[in-house]
Amino acid sequence: MRDMQVCFSRVGSSAHFRDIDTLRSRGVAMPECYLFPDVRNSWWCGVSRGSVLVSGFVVERTFSRLIPMASVLRVARFGRALHEPILSLMKPILAALSARFAFILRIDVALFDEDGERRQRFEAALTSVGMQSVASRSYTRTLRVDLAGSGDELFARLSSSTRRNVRAAERAALTTAPINDERLFPAMRQLYVATFQRSSADAPPIDFRRVLESVRYGQSALFGVFAGHMAGDPEALVAFAWVRSNGDHASYDVAASVRRADLGRTPLSYPLLWRCLTWSREQGLSWMDLGGIPGPNVPSDSPLHAIAAFKRGFSDQELEVGREFRIEPNKTLASVARSVRQFLE
């Protein structure tokens, strides 16, 4: 592919945003994480044929804990119409990454595409260059909420119990309001960690400053539930949720809440997700990804089972959306890493 070029630029640079604007002007949906990646050490990779930009993706670069100088590259949200033009370019793109980032331990690609036939074409393209399917760090199945129609029509499509819970929360002494204040970060982090602890899980790292940057750019929204009429008061924050715009659909990515005796069984999460849905509809997005659901073998007494039941009250449209693939371009380096891991174990 002699006419193909991959141009690397720092995320947040003028070249990065210029490419984003070019692709958006053609109606291409852009994932929120391509403007504000979860990893600060990230690079935009614009792919051109001749002088025409055809696609692009973000590479998040971290370093191995086993071999500190070795790079671990990750591409999130690979797939859909954005990356369809480069399906046949996987081999030269891998070569470009290897040339740009020396000493690569592995490259991970998280595939996301709700179109089953197109996703299979991506899977075939990735495996054709030696990538192998691995256990996914993200979700593989999700629920889709159709945002078509009026707000009343959207509300009517919710389950009857979900509608009751939304109304019950609205009648309680609670206020649901946007969050746009850094002073709430400590309270948000406390809620976030506590929510994962309830399911005996470690809370994934989250950069709330990066979240707020995205909110202020208009690429996402952050909503909180406050006790009483104390909107904006950190001590009154009892729940929050974050929703991202991915150009044509939204994703419900982060949510947390407190358990307090004085709140009883007040359904805190219901008004938040409903607010996320109405915000997404107001942005002109066509559907919402509810951020994954656990597999069918989750025990009925697991907190994950309760989370799935909560989400199913908003939608019964279950979709397969992703898989994760990996390649270790330097076999010697990968062998050394495995030896170090075995020694430490």
Residue, then its C-alpha position, 0 to 999 in steps of 0.5 A: m500500500r504505497d499510497m498509505q500514510v499514518c501520521f502521528s500527533r499528540v492527542g490534543s494537538s492542532a493536527h489531532f483536532r483538525d483530523i477529527d473535524t475533517l472526519r466529522s464533516r463527512g458525517v463519520a461518528m467519532p468516539e468520545c475517547y478519541l477526543f479525551p482518551d482514558v490514558r494521558n500518554s496517547w497519540w492520534c494516528g491519522v490514516s491517509r491514502g494519497s493526500v486524503l484522510v480516510s480514517g484515524f484512531v487513538v493509541e493509548r501508550t503505557f509501560s509494562r510493569l514487568i519490563p519498565m521500558a517496554s511499551v504496551l499499546r492499546v487501541a479502544r473502540f476500533g470498528r464501525a464506519l470510522h475504521e471500515p476504510i482501513l480494513s485492508l490496511m492492517k499489515p502496513i498500519l501494524a508496521a507503522l506502529s512498530a516503526r513509531f513506537a520502539f520496544i513494543l511488548r504487545i498491541d491490544v485492539a478492543l473491537f466495538d461494533e454493533d453490526g454483526e456482519r461488519r464486526q466479523r470482517f474486522e475480526a477476520a482482518l485482525t486475525s489475518v495479521g496474526m492478532q489473537s482473540v484474548a479475554s476482553r478488558s471491556y464488555t462484549r454484550t450490552l443493551r441498546v436503548d432506542l432514542a427515537g420519538s418524543g420524550d413521552e414515547l421514550f418514557a413509555r417504552l421503559s418497563s412499568s417498574t422502571r417508570r415507577n422508580v423514576r417517578a418515586a425518585e422525583r417525588a423524594a427530597l432529592t435534586t438531580a442536576p448537572i455537575n460542573d465543579e471540581r469541588l465535587f471530585p473528592a465526594m465523587r471518588q468516595l462514591y465511586v470506590a464504595t460502589f465497586q467495594r460493594s461488589s468486591a471489585d477494585a475500582p478502575p482508575i478514573d481521571f475526573r479532571r479528564v471527565l470534566e474537560s469532556v463535559r465542558y467541551g460538550q462531548s459528554a454530560l455528568f449528572g448528580v443526585f443531591a439530598g434535599h435541594m442542595a444541588g452542587d453541595p459535595e456533602a449532599l451528593v449521593a449518586f452520579a452518572w457520566v454519559r458520553s456522546n460517540g457521534d451517533h450514539a451515547s454510552y452510559d459508562v460510569a455510575a456510583s451511589v451511596r447507601r445510607a439509612d436515611l435514604g432507605r430504598t430510594p432508587l437513586s440510579y433511576p433518575l440518573l439514567w433517565r436524565c442521561l437518556t433525555w440528554s442523549r436524545e436532546q443531542g440528536l443521538s439515535w441510541m444509547d449503549l448501556g455500558g455492558i451486561p454480565g453473562p448469563n452465569v452470574p449468580s442471582d445473589s451477585p450485585l452484578h445480577a442486580i445491575a443487569a436487572f436495573k438496566r433491563g428495565f430500560s431496554d430488552q434489546e441485547l447486542e453483542v458488540g465486541r471482542e479484544f485482540r492482541i499481538e506480541p510483535n517482538k517474540t523475544l521481548a514477550s518471552v522475557a516478560r513471561s519468564v519474569r512473570q513466572f519468576l515473580e509468581 
